């Protein structure tokens, strides 16, 4: 079972104490890869749950693919598929540079 499948199966959202403050997905330049470190505790629970269900789990690799002409939405690759996120949603996802 992959890391993504295991985390989604457990349905465990990490606590805010486990998060790292390296930056948000909204700040990731196009073409760059990064690793999800956590989800913002300031977001409503339903939003955090939805992002988690979409594959934005700690340890998941994400890559910023492209942005719309006005910078919103942002297209990213996560868990093997592309997804469009608004800038305000991308700010809720904490990331750190991929190793």
N, C-alpha and C positions, 0 to 999 in steps of 0.2 A: 504494500500500500504506500502511495506517495505521501510526502509531507502534507500536500494540500488536501488530499483525501482524508488523511488521519485527522487533521485539524478540523475539517468540515464535519467529519463524523463525530468528533468529540463535542462540537458546538461550544467550545470554551473561548470566551472573549478575554484576552489578557487584561490585567488591571493596569491602571494608569501608572502605577509605580514601576512597571516593567518596561515602560516606553523610553526611548532615547530621543533627544531633541536635536537631531542632525539636520532636519529640514522637512518640508512637506512635499508631496508629490506635485503640487502646483508649481514648485520652484525648479523641478527637474527639467533640464534642457532637452530638446528633441534629440533623439538618437542615443541618449544615455541610458544605461541600465542602473538599477538600484535595487535595494532589498527593503521590504516593508518591515519596520520595527514595531509598529503599533498603530492603534486607532485612537483618535482624540477622545478624551473623556468628556469634553465640553459639548460633543454632538448629542442630539437626541438618541435614545436607545434604539429606536426603529431604524434610524439612518445607519448607525454603527452595525446593527445586525445585518442590514442589507448589504453593506460593503463587505462585511465578513463572509456572507453567503456568496458573494460574487467572486471570492477568491483572494481578497486583500487580507491575508492572514500573515502574522509575523513569520518571517523567513521566506516569503514568496518573492520571487524576482519579478520586477516590473520594468518596462521600457517605455519611455515616452516616444511615440511614433510621430505624431504631428499635432498641430494646433490649427484651429479655424482661423481665418484671416484676422479677426478681432481678438484672438487669444482664448476664446471660449467657444466650444468645449475643447478639451484635451483628449486625444486618442492615445490609449496606452495598451500594451500587451501584458496580460497577467493570466497565469494558469493555462497558457496555450491559446488564448483567444483575445481579440481586440474589443475594447470597451470604450465608450465615450463618457467622460465625466465633466461636469461643470467645474469651474475653478473653485467654487465654494465647497464642493464635495471633495475635490483633490486636496484641499487644504487640511482636511480631516485625517489624511493618511500620512503618517510619519515614515520617512525613509532615510536610509543611510547609503553611502556609496557601496556598490557591489565590490566584493573582494576579488 
